[in-house]
Amino acid sequence: MSEEMQEIEREEMEFDVVIVGGGPAGLSAAIRLRQLAIEAGNDEFMVCVVEKGSEFGAHTLSGAVMEPRAINELFPDWKEKGAPLNVEVKEDRVFMLFNETKATKFPDFVVPAPMHNEGNYIVSLGNVVRWLAEQAEELEVMMFPGFTASEILYGDNGEVQGIITGDMGVNAEGGQKPSFEAGYKLMAKYTIFAEGCRGHLGKQLIKKFDLDKDSDPQHYGVGVKELWEIDPEKHEQGVVLHGSGWPLSETGATGGWWMYHDENNQVSFGLVTDLSYTNPYMSPFDETQRLKTHPVIRHYLEGGKRISYGARALVKGGLNSLPKLTFAGGVLVGDDAGFLNPAKIKGTHTAMKSGMLAGEAVFKACQAERQHDEVVEYT
């Protein structure tokens, strides 16, 4: 802990489990912990989720194809509960773009099995996260939106004992404004880190505990995503398009694009560029704009209206790049570890499942009256 943070007097709160990050992984962990606690008759079991966004789902880029296996396990009655999985995939189309005008569609029989999406759903991931947050609240998880986790609390033996939330009312020089409010110490028997790709605290933990010493180097991409409302006559609800080639091929870069036809005449469109490109003048944003001029894409977007956009880093190294997931006092879940499945171009279901498995292992440890040790059962 930094000297400045040690000098500030902070209010302390104690929980059984603190979860850093309110995305699919973190919320699934919280839900599973409370489900198990209720089943065991331990209603006093306290779980807290800290989320930096102003609300749950605020930092989640919408537009995804979601495999329902994890949510089927977490909530077998998710349809009755009104989970926002409303559009089942009805057709996959995979393209190769050769240049700015030419393209070919691959026949279904040559498309790799992991890219077939029968039984999957086109979703607004932001809405899914908001729904998961509602379920967590109903299970009496303590929810702290608008709070960053700024620093990790360590014990005398180097074990993780919790986190410190970010101070509020700090000026650009780091000094305290009249409105200054010190962050809280959130103490826990175990802390679950679910910050997403290249999480601030996750990177520190991987380095401190040398969690990646036996892993392949991690691979990253940057995804630029746009949400469009298009002409109803062009909208094909339930259709999933993927493709590669132009324009990235012109600069020797690699990556791929997608377009998902959701409900309400909306489509999610975007481009993922692998962060291994060597041309310093190549811009993933500019390449995304160029991609929109190709006839395959332009056909749908022309006459439509872009209603939101964003970008995020993606972790895509796969199983060989996963770090060790456990350390004294805590675990990594979701993209803090790197659970995106690059072959399927999906990570929501793996993030949720990792959170559920972590929740089960941590709850078992707490039931055994353990704390701050390594939960090796989560592997």
Secondary structure, DSSP 4 states (H G I P E B T S, - for coil): --HHHHHS---EEEEEEEEE--SHHHHHHHHHHHHHHHHTT-TT--EEEEESSSSTTTT----EEE-THHHHHH-TTTTTTT-S--EE--EEEEEEE-SSS-EEEPPGGGS-GGG--TT-EEE-HHHHHHHHHHHHHHTT-EEEET--EEEEEE-TTS-EEEEEEPPEEE-TTSPEEEEEEPPPEEEEEEEEE---TT-HHHHHHHHHTTTTTTSPPP-EEEEEEEEEE--TTT--TTEEEEEEETTGGGGT--EEEEEEE-STTEEEEEEEEETT---TT--HHHHHHHHTTSHHHHHHHTT-EEEEEEEEEEE---GGGPPP-EEBTEEE-GGGTT--BTTTTB-HHHHHHHHHHHHHHHHHHHHTT--SSB-TT--
